[in-house]
Amino acid sequence: MELETISSFLKEKDVKNDGGDVIMILPTNIKKYVGHIREYENRYVYEYILNKEVKVKESFYARDLGSKEGAYHAVLLFQKKWCQNHNYVTNIYYNIKNEYIIVELNENKKMKVDVEDIPMIENHNWRIQNNFSYPTTFQSENKKREFISFHKMKYGTNKIHFKNNDKLDYRRENVILYDEL
């Protein structure tokens, strides 16, 4: 995927480039930002609740912002900015010289993926789960939610070998499928 394609996939305001070879990209998927947006008759409310305590509650009224659509865009922007400022964004990623992507996971872990994997990163919340040492996400099938590993989703199998023994390096150049051995 070329940089022009990446840029068209993302909104310009979600990309931060310091002029160097590393570009930080904020997810466009609103599910990667904590909290909930609730819709009421003439307003939207953003809430973030932690341990049954409301930490943030902010209302955006249609009358103040010209329309209900204006209120919705304002609450989305507030949610993204608040989460960014408080480090509550899942899977921020970095484009390294347009050669590969580093994706932030939980537990201070990072995985490397190919540039072509950006849509897969955007569409799912990837994390290291308690019982797994590799990135997983939830996938719903027949109304049943199950964990699926990154390598199962990308390569269609759990039977892979990492050439450099880094189990968080999913670039094609580093992965060998067992049937290819």
N, C-alpha and C positions, 0 to 999 in steps of 0.2 A: 504494500500500500504506500503510495507516494505521499509526501508531505502535503501536497495540495488536496489529496483525497482525505487525509486525516483532518485538515482544517475545515473541509466542507462537512465532515461528519460531526465536528465539534463546533460550538459557538465560539466566536473569537474571544469573548470575555472570559471563557473558561480556560484559556491557554495563557500561561505566564512564561515569557521568554526573556531571560536576562541578557540576551545577545550572544550567549555562548553556545556550546554544543548540547546542552541539556535543557529541555523544555518541560516545565511542570504543567500537567494537564489535570484540571479539576473535572470530576465526573459530571456529565449532563443529566444522568439518571437521578431524579429527585429522591429515590428510595435509598440513596447512598448518604443522605443527610438526615440526622436524627430529628425526631419530633413528628408532630402531626399537624396537618392543616384541616381545620373544620370549616364547613360552609354553613352560613346562616342566611337569612333572608336578604340582608343588605350589607353583609360584611364577611370577611374571612378572618379566622383566628389561628395563629400559630401557637402551639403548646409543646413544651418539652417537659416531661414528667420523669423524675428519677426517684426511685424508692417511695412511690406514692406521694411525692411532694412536687408541686408545680414549680419548676425552676425558671421557666420563661413563659409568659403569656402576653402576646401582642396582637392587637386587633387592627384591621385595615378596613375602613368603611368606604363603600361605593360613593357616598356623597362627597367625601373628602378627596377622592382620587378620580372623580369624573365619571366613573362607571364601575360596574361589578367586575368587568374584565380588568380594569386598572387596579382594583383592589386585589384581584387574584395575582397579577404580575408582581405587585408590591409585596405580597406575603411570600411568594416564592423567592424573590430577591432577598428579603429579610432572612428567610430560613437558610439560604445558601451562605449569606454573609455571616450570620451568627454562628453557624456550624464551622465555617472556615476560621473565624476568629477564636473559637474555643476548641479547635482540633477535634471536631466531631464529624469528620467526613471519611467515609469508607472508600478504600481503593483509589486514593490519589495515585496518579502514575506519571512517569517521566519518560519522555522520548529521548533516547541517547543517540545523538548524531543521526537520527532517522534510520538507525540500524536495528535497534531493539527497544523494548519497553521494560521499565522496572516498575512493578506494582507494589504499593504498600499494603501489607496484610496486618493482621493483629499480631500481638506478642513481639513487636519490633522485627517481624520477618518481612522479607521482600522476595518476590519471584520475578524472574526474567521471562519474557515472552516475545514472540515475534510481533512486528508492527501490525501484521494482518489480524492479530488477535484482539485489537482494540474493541470491536463490536461485542465480542464475548466478554471482555472485561467490563464494558459499560452495562451490559444487560443482566449481570449477576453480581451479587455480593460475595466476594471470595474471602475466605478466612481459614485459618488453621483451626480445626475443631479439636476438642479435647482428646479424642481417641485416634486422631490421625496426625501424621507428620507432614502432610501435603495439603495444598489448598483444596477446599471443597465449597460447594454451594448447595442450596436446596433446589430440587427439581420436583415439580408436581406431575404425577402421572396417575390417571384414574382416581383423582381426588386424594391421592396419597402422597405426602411429602417425603422425599428421600434425599439423602446426601448423594452428590455425584462429584467425583474428583475432577480437577482441571484436566488431567491427562485423559480420562475417560471421555470427557466432552470434546476435547480437541482431537485426540487420536483414535477414539472409538474403542479403546482397550485400557485395562489397568496393567497390562503386561508390557512394561517399558524398562529400558535401562538408560541411565544417565552417563554419558561418556566421561564427564568430568567429576562424577560422583556427587554433584550438587543437586539434591532432590527438589530444589526450587528453581532450577534452570530448565524451562520448557521450550527453549528455542529449538527449531527443527534441527539445527546443526549439532545439538547436544543430545538428542533423543534417538535411541534405537528401539524399534518395536521388536519384541521377542521373535516374531515370525520372520524378521529380517536377519536374525543372528545365524 
